[in-house]
């Protein structure tokens, strides 16, 4: 991924509604360059969805969970690319130790949670997983 693509992705993560003109001005390139970069990110599967964050952080999704995933030795990039297509996954982190990835999930109910787990477990390269539902979270 190019340095420009990384910077555009960072801006989109902060606020996916940032106008192309504002991104172009911030990064010192043309609007056309930004538009083409975004199109490349979408077409290559790096950007798979745009989402909404609400102001009310005290109203979490009905089901939040952490899934620890073990992968076959050579499938990390491929697995991450597939996992990005599961909308309930909010964050994918690589780790050291027994687990290769840690996934943060938000689901509207247990039925969607069950579907998300099924999709995760069917992802090519995943050989083992352990999921824990988050009962409460404390901001520090």
C-alpha positions as CSV (number, residue, x, y, z in Angstrom):
1,X,0.0,0.0,0.0
2,X,1.4,3.4,-1.0
3,X,2.0,6.2,1.5
4,X,-0.8,8.2,-0.1
5,X,-3.2,5.3,0.2
6,X,-2.2,4.9,3.9
7,X,-2.9,8.6,4.6
8,X,-6.2,8.5,2.7
9,X,-7.2,5.4,4.7
10,X,-6.3,7.2,8.0
11,X,-8.5,10.2,7.1
12,X,-11.4,7.9,6.2
13,X,-11.0,6.0,9.4
14,X,-11.2,9.2,11.4
15,X,-14.3,10.4,9.4
16,X,-15.5,8.6,6.3
17,X,-17.5,11.7,5.4
18,X,-14.5,13.9,4.9
19,X,-14.9,15.7,1.6
20,X,-12.5,14.7,-1.2
21,X,-11.6,18.4,-1.6
22,X,-10.6,18.6,2.1
23,X,-8.5,15.4,1.8
24,X,-6.8,16.8,-1.3
25,X,-6.0,20.1,0.4
26,X,-4.7,18.3,3.6
27,X,-2.5,15.9,1.6
28,X,-1.4,18.4,-1.1
29,X,-2.7,16.6,-4.1
30,X,-5.6,17.0,-6.6
31,X,-9.2,15.9,-6.0
32,X,-8.8,13.6,-8.9
33,X,-5.9,11.9,-7.2
34,X,-7.9,11.4,-4.0
35,X,-10.9,10.1,-6.0
36,X,-8.7,7.6,-7.9
37,X,-7.0,6.5,-4.7
38,X,-10.3,5.9,-2.9
39,X,-11.6,4.0,-5.9
40,X,-8.4,1.8,-5.9
41,X,-8.9,1.1,-2.2
42,X,-12.5,0.1,-2.7
43,X,-11.8,-2.0,-5.9
44,X,-8.9,-3.8,-4.2
45,X,-11.0,-4.8,-1.2
46,X,-9.1,-2.7,1.3
47,X,-12.2,-0.5,1.9
48,X,-15.1,-2.8,2.1
49,X,-17.7,-0.6,3.9
50,X,-18.3,2.8,5.3
51,X,-19.9,2.9,8.7
52,X,-21.5,5.1,11.3
53,X,-20.3,5.9,14.7
54,X,-22.8,7.5,17.1
55,X,-22.1,10.1,19.6
56,X,-23.6,8.0,22.4
57,X,-20.8,5.8,23.5
58,X,-22.8,4.6,26.5
59,X,-25.2,2.7,24.3
60,X,-23.2,-0.3,23.1
61,X,-24.4,-2.9,20.6
62,X,-26.6,-5.6,22.1
63,X,-23.8,-8.2,21.8
64,X,-20.1,-7.3,21.9
65,X,-17.3,-9.9,21.8
66,X,-13.7,-10.6,21.4
67,X,-12.6,-13.5,19.2
68,X,-9.1,-15.0,19.3
69,X,-8.2,-16.7,16.1
70,X,-5.4,-19.2,15.2
71,X,-4.3,-19.3,11.6
72,X,-2.5,-21.8,9.4
73,X,1.1,-20.6,8.9
74,X,0.8,-18.8,5.6
75,X,-2.7,-17.4,5.4
76,X,-2.6,-14.2,7.5
77,X,-3.1,-11.7,4.6
78,X,-5.7,-13.9,2.9
79,X,-7.7,-14.4,6.1
80,X,-7.6,-10.7,7.0
81,X,-8.9,-9.9,3.6
82,X,-11.8,-12.3,4.0
83,X,-12.5,-11.2,7.6
84,X,-12.8,-7.6,6.4
85,X,-15.9,-8.6,4.6
86,X,-17.8,-9.6,7.8
87,X,-19.6,-6.3,8.9
88,X,-19.8,-7.3,12.5
89,X,-16.0,-7.3,12.9
90,X,-15.0,-3.8,14.0
91,X,-11.3,-4.3,14.5
92,X,-8.7,-6.9,13.4
93,X,-5.5,-7.0,15.4
94,X,-2.5,-9.2,14.8
95,X,-0.9,-10.6,18.0
96,X,1.9,-12.7,19.3
97,X,1.5,-15.8,21.5
98,X,-1.0,-18.6,21.1
99,X,-3.5,-16.6,18.9
100,X,-2.6,-14.9,15.6
101,X,-5.5,-12.5,15.4
102,X,-7.9,-10.8,17.9
103,X,-11.2,-9.6,16.5
104,X,-13.6,-7.1,18.1
105,X,-17.2,-7.8,17.2
106,X,-20.4,-5.8,17.6
107,X,-23.7,-7.5,16.7
108,X,-27.3,-6.2,17.1
109,X,-28.5,-9.5,18.7
110,X,-27.5,-13.1,19.3
111,X,-28.8,-14.3,16.0
112,X,-26.4,-11.9,14.2
113,X,-23.7,-12.9,16.6
114,X,-24.2,-16.6,15.7
115,X,-24.0,-15.7,12.0
116,X,-20.8,-13.7,12.5
117,X,-19.2,-16.6,14.4
118,X,-20.2,-19.0,11.7
119,X,-18.7,-16.7,9.0
120,X,-15.5,-16.3,11.0
121,X,-15.1,-20.1,11.5
122,X,-15.7,-20.7,7.8
123,X,-12.9,-18.3,6.8
124,X,-10.1,-20.1,4.9
125,X,-7.0,-20.6,7.0
126,X,-8.7,-20.4,10.4
127,X,-7.9,-23.6,12.4
128,X,-9.0,-22.6,15.9
129,X,-10.9,-19.8,17.6
130,X,-12.1,-18.8,21.1
131,X,-14.8,-16.1,21.5
132,X,-15.7,-14.3,24.7
133,X,-18.8,-12.1,25.0
134,X,-18.1,-8.8,26.7
135,X,-20.5,-8.3,29.6
136,X,-19.4,-4.8,30.5
137,X,-16.6,-2.3,29.7
138,X,-15.0,0.3,31.9
139,X,-13.4,3.4,30.3
140,X,-10.1,4.4,32.0
